[in-house]
């Protein structure tokens, strides 16, 4: 029997008076000093949120009631934090934070990954110009984000990430790859994921159809089930393992990041890990009032639990971070999209918010109308880099940053007019995160910040963020639909669709 979760009393939060944002500046002369600060090389500005000393104090008490310090220590010590599966969550060990055994094993696996990269660069796989990385969920989103954000045109290897089972996606993924010089990286934790294995089989067929003599010899498997990969046909010398206790959406720090390490260089991948480790230290040691992931989680929960906000939005004012929203969307919604606590009791309150967003300045001309004048309260997170990338026009970057800061200011201040249709209500919250430059270390810190933000929300809600059984039902039913003997058990609407499609 699972132990009962610690009980938390949300009454103190729910009875706090609502204060407009601009009034917070007037009543708190220290606001800019304690709500805007640097951590792990990033600058966090929470000043345009409704968090004040009273709200933060209420959340600190909730965290104490929820046993937050103990839960955080369990995460970093390698103790069980996933009671559903009886496992720790050992992604911090990939960055050097965890049990001694887990950290040592992660280091050995990183060394194995580095050795394979070195072998490829030394010509052990022949001429290699491209990588077809096949995975789904975290096994695809993480590597895709890293390569898209940090990749450059002068890279030695072209990386194409394939996740969707749609045949159009496959054709697009291989369009600019030379089958004679392409490596196929198959990333699957269990090596049983149907979509990934179907795409992997199609990749082998593509290699064979283009006269590649030994298609399996061009495959590298990344998995927590090495025996399954060997059984599928991959030589054990080309299997890169990672731990079963590293969840898919937390796995880019492990061998799942192999394709990115190959494309960007293993030194860049090490810098990514170092940046995440810096955020780990900040999360572990900083007091709640100056702890970026905790304050972000407090804000998320404040707006969801007290103000009724059902969504929150992320807008990256940097086109290289166009996949950031998708990455955080999976991290947050698959982790905290639960209706029961870790011990199976009804949650009884809103769980994790819907995460959405886009890229500035495009989003300003698409969705910001609703943010400024719509009836929905949507807390916004702006992300930008202070310095432009090498070769980028400084004038363009300056205008990009000005737009970012102006949108946050306009959301907060609003504007009244004689014509109601032109009123901007204002008092709409936002957080701004500034990177000095977009580079591996800063990106690592940013992604670890979102992990710890998600974990903090889960602990305060009493949710287990490390299981995801909600995705299993649809998979089971997809298999049942494919079986003529079981499809008759489906509802008339679904049966009609199957018949219409001729399946």
C-alpha positions in Angstrom: 0.0 0.0 0.0 1.4 3.4 -1.0 1.9 5.9 1.9 -0.5 8.8 2.1 0.7 12.1 0.6 1.4 15.0 3.0 -1.6 17.2 3.2 -1.5 20.9 2.2 -3.8 23.7 3.2 -4.4 26.1 0.3 -6.7 28.3 2.3 -4.0 30.9 3.1 -3.3 31.4 -0.6 -7.0 31.5 -1.6 -7.8 34.3 0.9 -4.9 36.6 -0.1 -6.1 39.9 -1.5 -5.6 40.4 -5.3 -3.3 43.4 -6.0 -2.8 45.0 -9.4 0.7 44.7 -10.8 1.5 48.4 -10.9 0.5 48.7 -7.3 3.1 46.1 -6.4 5.8 48.4 -7.6 4.4 51.3 -5.7 4.1 49.4 -2.4 7.4 47.5 -2.5 10.5 49.5 -3.1 12.7 46.4 -3.0 10.8 44.6 -5.7 13.4 45.0 -8.5 16.1 43.8 -6.0 14.5 40.5 -5.0 12.3 39.7 -8.0 14.9 40.1 -10.7 18.2 38.3 -10.3 20.8 36.1 -12.0 21.0 32.3 -11.6 23.2 29.8 -13.4 24.2 32.4 -16.0 20.6 33.4 -16.8 18.7 36.6 -15.7 15.2 36.0 -14.3 12.7 38.9 -14.0 9.5 38.0 -12.1 8.7 41.7 -11.4 5.7 41.7 -13.8 3.9 38.9 -11.9 1.5 39.1 -9.0 4.0 37.4 -6.7 4.7 39.5 -3.7 6.2 38.8 -0.3 2.8 37.6 1.1 2.1 35.3 -1.9 5.6 33.8 -1.8 5.4 33.3 1.9 2.1 31.4 1.5 3.8 29.1 -1.1 6.8 28.6 1.2 4.4 27.3 3.9 2.7 25.1 1.3 6.0 23.7 0.3 6.9 22.9 3.9 3.5 21.1 4.4 4.1 19.1 1.2 7.6 18.0 2.3 9.3 19.8 -0.5 12.8 19.9 0.9 12.7 16.1 1.6 11.3 15.4 -1.9 14.0 17.5 -3.6 16.7 15.7 -1.6 15.2 12.4 -2.7 15.4 13.5 -6.3 19.1 14.4 -6.1 20.1 11.5 -3.9 18.7 8.8 -6.2 16.0 7.7 -3.9 12.6 6.6 -5.2 10.5 9.5 -6.4 8.4 7.6 -8.9 6.3 5.5 -6.6 4.1 4.2 -9.4 7.1 2.3 -10.9 9.2 2.1 -7.8 12.0 4.0 -9.3 14.2 7.0 -8.8 14.4 9.7 -11.5 18.1 9.7 -12.4 18.3 12.4 -15.1 20.3 14.7 -12.6 22.9 11.9 -12.4 23.6 12.6 -16.1 24.8 16.0 -14.9 26.8 14.7 -11.9 24.0 15.0 -9.2 22.7 11.7 -7.8 23.9 8.6 -6.0 27.5 7.8 -6.4 26.7 4.6 -8.4 24.3 6.4 -10.7 26.8 9.3 -11.4 29.6 6.8 -12.1 27.4 4.8 -14.4 26.3 7.9 -16.3 29.9 8.9 -16.7 30.8 5.5 -18.2 27.9 5.8 -20.6 28.9 9.3 -21.7 32.5 8.0 -22.2 31.1 5.2 -24.4 29.1 7.8 -26.4 32.2 10.0 -26.8 34.1 6.9 -28.0 31.5 6.3 -30.7 31.7 9.9 -31.8 35.5 9.7 -32.0 35.2 6.5 -34.0 32.9 8.1 -36.5 35.1 11.2 -36.9 38.1 8.8 -37.3 36.3 7.1 -40.2 35.3 3.8 -38.6 31.9 4.1 -40.2 33.2 5.3 -43.6 32.3 8.6 -45.0 29.5 10.1 -42.9 27.7 13.3 -43.9 24.3 13.0 -42.3 22.3 11.5 -39.4 18.7 10.3 -39.5 17.7 10.4 -35.9 14.5 8.3 -35.3 12.6 8.6 -32.0 9.3 10.0 -30.6 8.4 12.2 -27.7 11.5 13.0 -25.6 13.6 10.8 -27.7 13.1 13.2 -30.6 12.1 16.5 -29.1 15.3 16.9 -27.1 17.8 16.2 -29.9 15.7 18.3 -32.3 15.7 21.3 -30.0 19.5 21.0 -29.4 20.4 20.8 -33.1 18.0 23.5 -34.1 19.0 25.9 -31.4 22.7 25.4 -31.5 23.4 24.0 -35.0 25.2 26.0 -37.6 25.4 25.7 -41.4 29.1 24.8 -41.3 28.4 21.6 -39.3 30.1 18.4 -40.6 26.9 16.4 -40.2 23.4 17.2 -41.3 21.0 15.9 -38.7 17.4 15.1 -39.6 15.0 14.1 -36.8 12.1 11.8 -37.6 9.3 11.2 -35.1 5.9 11.1 -36.9 4.7 7.8 -38.4 3.2 9.8 -41.3 5.0 8.7 -44.5 5.2 12.3 -45.6 7.4 12.9 -42.5 9.7 10.1 -43.5 10.0 11.4 -47.1 10.8 14.9 -45.8 13.3 13.6 -43.3 15.4 11.8 -45.8 15.0 14.3 -48.7 18.4 16.0 -48.2 20.3 12.9 -46.9 22.6 10.8 -48.9 21.8 7.1 -48.1 25.4 6.1 -48.8 26.8 8.4 -46.1 23.9 8.5 -43.6 23.9 7.0 -40.1 20.6 5.9 -38.7 20.2 6.6 -35.0 17.2 4.7 -33.4 16.4 6.1 -30.0 13.8 4.2 -28.0 13.9 3.6 -24.3 12.2 0.2 -24.5 13.0 -0.5 -28.1 9.4 -1.6 -28.5 7.8 1.8 -29.4 5.7 1.0 -32.5 6.1 4.3 -34.3 9.8 4.4 -33.8 10.4 0.8 -35.0 8.2 1.3 -38.0 10.2 4.3 -39.0 13.4 2.4 -38.3 12.3 -0.5 -40.6 11.5 2.1 -43.3 15.0 3.5 -42.9 16.5 0.1 -43.5 14.3 -0.3 -46.6 15.5 3.1 -47.8 19.1 2.1 -47.3 18.6 -1.2 -49.0 16.7 0.4 -52.0 19.7 2.7 -52.4 22.2 -0.2 -52.6 23.8 0.2 -49.2 25.6 -3.1 -48.7 25.1 -3.5 -44.9 22.1 -1.5 -43.7 22.3 -2.7 -40.1 25.9 -1.6 -40.1 24.7 2.0 -40.5 22.5 1.8 -37.4 23.3 3.0 -33.9 20.7 2.2 -31.2 20.1 4.3 -28.1 18.1 2.5 -25.5 17.6 1.4 -21.9 17.0 -2.1 -23.2 20.2 -3.1 -25.1 19.2 -6.7 -25.4 16.1 -5.7 -27.4 18.2 -3.6 -29.8 20.6 -6.5 -30.3 17.6 -8.8 -30.9 16.3 -6.3 -33.5 19.6 -6.6 -35.4 22.0 -3.9 -34.1 25.5 -5.1 -33.2 26.1 -4.7 -29.5 29.2 -2.4 -30.2 26.8 0.1 -31.7 24.3 0.2 -28.9 24.5 3.2 -26.6 22.6 2.5 -23.3 21.0 4.8 -20.8 19.3 4.1 -17.5 15.8 2.8 -17.1 15.3 5.5 -14.4 15.9 8.3 -16.9 12.5 9.3 -18.2 12.0 10.0 -21.9 11.2 13.7 -21.5 14.2 14.1 -19.2 16.6 12.1 -21.4 18.4 14.5 -23.7 21.3 14.6 -21.2 21.9 10.9 -21.7 22.9 8.9 -24.8 19.6 10.2 -26.3 21.6 13.3 -27.0 24.1 11.4 -29.2 23.0 12.9 -32.5 23.3 16.3 -31.1 26.7 15.5 -29.5 27.9 14.3 -32.9 26.6 17.3 -34.8 27.6 20.0 -32.3 30.7 18.3 -30.9 31.2 16.5 -27.6 32.7 19.5 -26.0 29.5 21.5 -26.7 27.5 18.6 -25.2 29.6 18.7 -22.1 28.9 22.5 -21.8 25.2 21.7 -22.0 25.6 19.3 -19.1 27.6 21.9 -17.2 24.9 24.5 -17.6 22.3 22.1 -16.4 24.5 21.2 -13.4 24.7 24.9 -12.5 20.9 25.1 -12.4 20.8 22.0 -10.3 23.0 23.6 -7.7 20.9 26.8 -7.8 17.7 24.8 -7.3 19.2 22.8 -4.4 20.8 25.7 -2.5 19.0 29.0 -3.2 16.3 30.1 -0.7 12.8 30.0 -2.1 12.6 33.8 -2.4 15.6 33.7 -4.8 15.1 30.3 -6.4 14.1 30.6 -10.0 12.4 27.3 -10.6 10.5 27.6 -7.3 9.3 31.1 -8.0 8.2 30.1 -11.5 6.3 27.2 -10.0 4.7 29.4 -7.4 3.6 31.7 -10.2 2.2 28.8 -12.3 0.2 27.5 -9.3 -0.9 31.0 -8.2 -2.5 31.7 -11.5 -4.0 28.3 -12.0 -5.3 27.8 -8.4 -6.3 31.4 -7.4 -6.9 33.3 -10.7 -8.4 30.4 -12.7 -5.8 30.5 -15.6 -6.0 27.3 -17.5 -3.1 28.0 -19.8 0.3 29.6 -19.8 2.3 30.7 -22.9 6.0 30.8 -23.8 7.3 33.1 -26.5 10.9 32.9 -27.5 12.2 36.1 -29.1 14.9 34.1 -30.9 14.0 31.9 -33.9 16.7 29.4 -32.9 14.4 28.6 -29.9 11.3 27.9 -32.0 11.1 24.3 -30.7 11.4 25.4 -27.0 7.6 25.6 -26.5 7.1 22.1 -27.9 9.8 20.8 -25.6 8.4 22.4 -22.5 4.9 21.5 -23.5 5.7 17.8 -23.4 7.8 18.2 -20.2 5.1 20.0 -18.3 1.9 18.4 -19.7 3.0 14.8 -19.7 4.5 15.2 -16.2 1.7 17.1 -14.4 -1.4 16.4 -16.5 -2.8 14.2 -13.8 -6.2 14.1 -12.0 -5.0 12.0 -9.0 -2.2 12.4 -6.4 0.7 10.1 -6.2 -1.2 7.9 -3.7 -4.2 7.6 -6.1 -6.5 10.1 -4.3 -8.5 12.6 -6.4 -6.5 15.7 -6.9 -9.5 18.0 -6.1 -8.1 21.1 -7.8 -6.6 22.2 -11.2 -3.5 20.3 -12.2 -0.8 21.4 -14.6 -1.7 24.1 -17.0 -2.0 23.8 -20.8 1.3 25.1 -22.3 1.4 26.8 -25.6 3.2 29.6 -27.4 5.3 30.6 -30.3 8.1 32.8 -31.6 8.3 36.6 -31.5 7.7 38.7 -33.4 5.5 36.4 -35.5 3.3 35.6 -32.6 2.5 39.3 -32.0 0.6 39.3 -35.3 -1.1 36.0 -34.6 -2.2 35.5 -30.9 -1.3 38.6 -29.0 -4.7 40.1 -29.6 -6.1 37.6 -27.2 -3.4 38.2 -24.7 -3.9 41.9 -24.6 -7.7 42.2 -25.0 -9.2 38.8 -24.7 -11.2 37.5 -21.7 -8.7 34.7 -20.9 -6.0 35.3 -18.3 -2.8 33.9 -19.8 0.5 34.3 -17.9 3.3 34.7 -20.4 7.0 33.8 -20.3 9.3 35.8 -22.6 12.7 34.3 -23.5 15.5 36.2 -25.3 19.2 36.4 -25.8 20.9 39.7 -25.0 23.7 39.3 -27.6 23.0 38.5 -31.2 24.6 35.5 -32.8 27.8 35.9 -34.8 27.1 37.3 -38.2 23.6 38.5 -37.2 22.6 42.0 -38.0 22.7 44.0 -34.7 19.9 46.3 -35.9 17.6 43.3 -36.4 18.5 42.0 -32.9 18.0 45.3 -31.3 14.5 45.6 -32.7 13.7 42.1 -31.7 14.6 42.8 -28.0 12.7 46.1 -28.0 9.6 44.3 -29.2 10.0 41.7 -26.5 10.3 44.2 -23.7 7.5 46.4 -25.1 5.0 43.5 -25.2 5.7 42.7 -21.5 5.3 46.3 -20.5 2.1 46.7 -22.5 0.6 43.6 -21.0 1.2 45.0 -17.6 0.3 48.6 -18.1 -2.6 48.5 -20.6 -4.3 51.6 -21.8 -7.7 53.2 -21.5 -9.4 55.0 -24.4 -12.6 56.8 -25.1 -13.7 54.0 -27.3 -14.1 50.7 -25.4 -12.9 48.6 -28.3 -9.5 50.2 -27.9 -9.2 49.5 -24.2 -6.2 47.4 -23.1 -7.1 46.2 -19.6 -3.5 45.7 -18.5 -2.6 43.9 -15.3 -1.6 40.9 -17.4 1.4 39.0 -15.9 4.6 38.0 -17.6 8.1 36.7 -16.7 11.2 37.5 -18.7 14.3 35.2 -19.0 17.4 36.6 -20.6 20.3 34.6 -21.8 23.6 36.5 -22.4 24.0 34.4 -25.5 22.3 31.3 -26.8 25.0 28.7 -26.4 25.2 25.2 -24.9 25.8 26.2 -21.3 22.9 28.7 -21.2 20.5 26.4 -23.0 21.4 23.6 -20.6 20.6 25.9 -17.6 17.3 27.0 -19.2 16.1 23.4 -19.8 17.0 22.3 -16.3 15.2 25.3 -15.0 12.0 24.0 -16.7 12.6 20.5 -15.3 12.8 21.8 -11.7 9.9 24.1 -12.2 7.8 21.1 -13.2 9.0 19.1 -10.3 8.2 21.8 -7.8 4.7 22.1 -9.1 4.2 18.4 -8.8 5.4 18.2 -5.2 3.1 21.0 -4.1 0.2 19.4 -5.9 1.1 15.9 -4.6 1.4 14.6 -8.2 3.9 12.0 -9.4 5.5 13.8 -12.4 7.5 10.7 -13.5 4.8 8.4 -14.8 2.6 8.8 -17.9 0.1 6.1 -18.1 -2.4 8.5 -19.8 -0.7 7.8 -23.1 -1.1 4.1 -22.9 -4.9 3.7 -23.5 -4.8 5.2 -27.0 -1.9 2.9 -27.9 -3.9 -0.1 -26.7 -7.0 0.9 -28.7 -4.9 1.5 -31.8 -3.8 -2.1 -31.6 -7.3 -3.2 -31.0 -8.6 -1.3 -34.0 -6.1 -3.0 -36.2 -7.4 -6.4 -35.2 -10.7 -7.3 -37.0 -11.6 -9.6 -34.1 -11.6 -6.8 -31.6 -12.7 -3.7 -33.6 -16.3 -4.7 -33.4 -16.2 -3.7 -29.7 -15.7 -0.1 -30.6 -18.5 2.5 -30.6 -20.6 3.0 -33.8 -18.9 6.3 -34.6 -15.4 4.8 -34.5 -16.5 1.7 -36.5 -18.0 4.0 -39.2 -14.7 5.9 -39.5 -12.8 2.7 -39.9 -15.1 1.6 -42.6 -15.0 5.0 -44.3 -11.2 4.8 -44.4 -11.3 1.3 -45.7 -9.1 -0.1 -42.9 
